[in-house]
């Protein structure tokens, strides 16, 4: 059903979303595993940076639709908690004590764009497909999307992608400030690792620096945690009504 893999190399933690049969769609179990690995990373003082990527040349296609229950009661305890495990994983990545980079190849869609936005920096492939995709399939965004997108891409791009379902490639992502660099697909992960190795040389300093960075430049408007809860009820409503039309 998919898994998250954790590797350690030269002081860098490499987190890989591995569910290639569904283009790295996330399950609640993978969300819990991702959060658990974040705990391991934080507890390992030899790690000074982390890179998040997807297996098989795709970053993350969103939630694993095999587990979707559109039209069901989204407030039912198990369903509600399982969705929360995926959202909580994004926040846990965003709260890692080390600087984080998303190495984005292929698609970053829906929940996948939230995972990408959870990191401190993004390196993307020129031909990457990046879109929120929620309204396109009849769902309200979740995971605090507007807050975490707005802090990086700004209001205009967040409106275009979140409200009007615009899709962008890696080059456009760099142009609008959603990514630091757009590169050929086969260069993305190596470049992300090379960047990550720089702060990883001094893990203690890297952890202090990223704490200051996020405290001073964190999400605007309401906090991320509040945004996640603020969006939750409306997304549940949109999931329930999706199969009733």
Long-range contacts (C-beta under 8 A, 24 or more apart in sequence): 1-27, 1-29, 1-64, 2-26, 2-27, 2-29, 2-30, 2-64, 3-30, 3-33, 4-30, 4-33, 4-34, 4-37, 5-55, 6-37, 6-40, 6-41, 8-44, 8-46, 8-47, 9-193, 10-197, 10-200, 11-46, 11-47, 11-48, 11-49, 11-197, 11-200, 11-201, 11-203, 12-47, 12-48, 12-49, 12-50, 12-51, 12-193, 12-196, 12-197, 12-200, 13-37, 13-41, 13-44, 13-47, 13-49, 13-50, 13-51, 13-98, 14-50, 14-51, 14-53, 14-193, 15-50, 15-51, 15-52, 15-53, 15-93, 16-52, 16-53, 16-54, 16-55, 17-52, 17-53, 17-54, 17-55, 17-59, 17-60, 17-115, 18-54, 18-55, 18-56, 19-55, 19-64, 20-55, 20-56, 20-58, 22-61, 22-64, 22-65, 22-66, 23-56, 23-58, 23-60, 23-61, 23-106, 23-107, 24-54, 24-55, 24-56, 24-58, 24-59, 24-60, 24-61, 24-112, 25-60, 25-61, 25-62, 25-63, 25-64, 25-65, 25-66, 26-60, 26-62, 26-63, 26-64, 26-86, 26-89, 26-111, 26-112, 26-115, 27-63, 27-64, 27-67, 27-86, 28-67, 28-81, 28-82, 28-83, 28-85, 28-86, 29-85, 30-64, 30-86, 30-89, 31-85, 31-86, 31-87, 31-88, 31-89, 32-85, 32-89, 34-89, 34-92, 34-93, 35-85, 35-88, 35-89, 35-92, 38-89, 38-92, 38-93, 38-95, 38-96, 39-92, 41-96, 41-97, 41-98, 42-96, 42-97, 42-98, 45-203, 45-204, 46-203, 47-98, 47-200, 47-203, 48-98, 48-99, 48-199, 48-200, 48-201, 48-202, 48-203, 48-204, 48-205, 48-206, 48-207, 49-98, 49-99, 49-100, 49-101, 49-196, 49-197, 49-198, 49-199, 49-200, 49-206, 50-96, 50-98, 50-99, 50-100, 50-101, 50-196, 51-100, 51-101, 51-102, 51-103, 51-189, 51-192, 51-193, 51-196, 52-93, 52-100, 52-101, 52-102, 52-103, 52-115, 52-116, 52-118, 52-119, 53-102, 53-103, 53-104, 53-105, 53-189, 53-192, 54-105, 54-106, 54-112, 56-106, 57-105, 57-106, 57-185, 58-105, 58-106, 58-107, 59-102, 59-103, 59-104, 59-105, 59-106, 59-107, 59-108, 59-112, 59-115, 59-116, 59-128, 60-107, 60-108, 60-109, 60-111, 60-112, 60-115, 60-116, 61-107, 61-109, 61-110, 61-112, 62-109, 62-110, 62-111, 62-112, 62-133, 63-110, 63-111, 68-239, 69-239, 70-239, 70-240, 70-242, 70-243, 71-239, 71-240, 71-241, 71-242, 71-243, 71-244, 72-239, 72-240, 73-240, 74-235, 74-236, 74-237, 74-239, 74-240, 75-236, 80-236, 83-142, 86-111, 86-143, 87-114, 87-142, 87-143, 87-144, 87-228, 87-232, 89-115, 90-114, 90-115, 90-118, 90-143, 90-144, 90-148, 91-118, 91-144, 91-224, 91-225, 91-228, 93-118, 93-119, 94-118, 94-119, 94-148, 94-224, 97-207, 97-210, 97-211, 98-199, 98-200, 98-203, 98-206, 98-207, 98-210, 99-196, 99-199, 99-206, 99-209, 99-210, 99-213, 101-192, 101-195, 101-196, 102-192, 103-188, 103-189, 103-191, 103-192, 103-193, 104-128, 104-130, 104-170, 104-179, 104-188, 105-185, 105-188, 105-189, 109-133, 110-134, 111-142, 111-143, 113-145, 113-149, 113-161, 114-142, 114-143, 114-144, 114-145, 114-148, 117-145, 117-148, 117-149, 117-152, 118-148, 120-210, 120-213, 120-214, 121-180, 121-195, 122-152, 122-173, 122-178, 122-179, 122-180, 123-179, 123-180, 123-181, 123-183, 123-188, 123-191, 123-192, 123-195, 124-170, 124-173, 124-174, 124-179, 124-181, 124-182, 124-183, 124-188, 125-170, 125-182, 125-183, 125-184, 125-185, 125-188, 126-169, 126-170, 126-171, 126-182, 126-183, 126-184, 126-185, 127-169, 127-170, 127-185, 128-169, 128-170, 128-173, 128-182, 128-185, 129-167, 129-169, 130-161, 130-167, 130-168, 130-169, 130-170, 130-173, 130-178, 131-161, 131-165, 131-166, 131-167, 131-168, 132-161, 132-162, 132-165, 133-165, 133-167, 134-162, 134-235, 135-162, 135-163, 135-164, 135-165, 136-165, 137-242, 138-238, 138-241, 138-242, 138-245, 139-235, 139-238, 139-239, 139-242, 140-231, 140-234, 140-235, 140-237, 140-238, 141-231, 141-235, 142-228, 142-231, 142-232, 142-235, 143-228, 143-231, 144-219, 144-224, 144-225, 144-227, 144-228, 144-230, 144-231, 145-231, 146-227, 146-231, 147-219, 147-220, 147-221, 147-222, 147-223, 147-224, 147-227, 148-219, 148-224, 148-227, 150-219, 150-220, 150-221, 151-217, 151-218, 151-219, 151-220, 152-177, 152-178, 153-177, 153-178
